[in-house]
Amino acid sequence: LTSGGQMRQVTSVKFPATATCMAFAPIPAGRQRSRFLMIGGDDSIVRLLSCDPSDRMSQLALQAAAKPPSSVSFTAINDRLYAHIGLRNGVYVRLTVDKTSGGLNDPQSRYLGASPIIFHDVQPSGHLIAFCTKPYLIFSERSRLMMVPLACDGYHGFAAFSTPAIPNSMLAIGQD
């Protein structure tokens, strides 16, 4: 942003495929910008790029997938950063991101259903909803990343809220 609050282009990169989804990593405390940008392409490759001014938009890592990604997201749990990849064939892939090098490690996958996966961040809780055939909640419990199916169908939007009477709650938008 300029001093007048206007956005300006700093750099441009020719991407080798058509982008299907993208997400910025959470901004760490004490920093002004995200360290990473994850972009999924129709070539079934997810690329992790640097947002650091010293090596802006350089490719740090890539992850090949069986099908093109439909959605990508990040979650920060304690001092770990996780990359979440949802594929068009309903497969969910989770990777650990090395916060120094940007390397992608420890891939784990799970089939969630026959529909493309779409992620929805539930802020400020830091939870993630994975929409597929049914919604799944991704959250941290005792420093472990957990994924559980939600006992509801037909929902397409979630938002976190908290009041003194109802702390740490979610509001869902349904079809009926």
GIUR-V169785 format. One record per backbone hydrogen bond with DSSP energy under -1.0 kcal/mol. CO is the residue of the C=O (numbers start at 1). NH is the residue of the N-H. E is the energy in kcal/mol with one decimal. If there is no record, write none. Layout:
co->CO nh->NH e->E
co->CO nh->NH e->E
//
This chain:
co->2 nh->5 e->-2.1
co->6 nh->2 e->-3.1
co->18 nh->42 e->-2.2
co->21 nh->40 e->-2.6
co->23 nh->38 e->-3.0
co->28 nh->31 e->-2.0
co->35 nh->51 e->-2.5
co->36 nh->25 e->-2.3
co->37 nh->49 e->-3.4
co->38 nh->23 e->-2.1
co->39 nh->47 e->-3.0
co->40 nh->20 e->-3.0
co->40 nh->21 e->-1.3
co->41 nh->44 e->-1.5
co->44 nh->65 e->-2.8
co->45 nh->41 e->-1.9
co->46 nh->63 e->-2.6
co->47 nh->39 e->-2.6
co->48 nh->60 e->-3.3
co->48 nh->61 e->-1.4
co->49 nh->37 e->-2.1
co->50 nh->57 e->-3.3
co->52 nh->55 e->-1.2
co->55 nh->58 e->-2.0
co->58 nh->50 e->-2.2
co->61 nh->48 e->-2.9
co->63 nh->46 e->-2.6
co->68 nh->88 e->-2.3
co->71 nh->86 e->-3.2
co->73 nh->84 e->-3.3
co->75 nh->82 e->-3.1
co->77 nh->80 e->-2.8
co->80 nh->77 e->-2.3
co->81 nh->97 e->-3.2
co->82 nh->75 e->-1.8
co->83 nh->95 e->-2.5
co->84 nh->73 e->-2.1
co->85 nh->93 e->-2.8
co->86 nh->70 e->-3.2
co->86 nh->71 e->-1.7
co->87 nh->90 e->-1.7
co->87 nh->117 e->-1.4
co->90 nh->112 e->-3.1
co->91 nh->87 e->-2.5
co->92 nh->110 e->-2.2
co->93 nh->85 e->-3.0
co->94 nh->108 e->-2.2
co->95 nh->83 e->-2.8
co->96 nh->105 e->-3.0
co->98 nh->102 e->-2.5
co->103 nh->98 e->-3.0
co->105 nh->96 e->-2.9
co->108 nh->94 e->-3.0
co->110 nh->92 e->-3.2
co->118 nh->131 e->-3.4
co->120 nh->129 e->-2.5
co->122 nh->126 e->-1.2
co->122 nh->127 e->-1.1
co->127 nh->122 e->-2.5
co->128 nh->138 e->-3.4
co->129 nh->120 e->-2.2
co->130 nh->136 e->-1.9
co->131 nh->118 e->-2.2
co->135 nh->150 e->-2.9
co->136 nh->130 e->-2.7
co->137 nh->148 e->-2.2
co->138 nh->128 e->-2.3
co->139 nh->146 e->-3.8
co->141 nh->144 e->-1.3
co->144 nh->141 e->-2.8
co->146 nh->139 e->-2.0
co->148 nh->137 e->-3.0
co->150 nh->152 e->-2.0
co->157 nh->173 e->-2.6
co->159 nh->171 e->-3.0
co->161 nh->169 e->-2.8
co->166 nh->163 e->-1.5
co->169 nh->161 e->-2.6
co->171 nh->159 e->-1.9
co->173 nh->156 e->-2.5
//
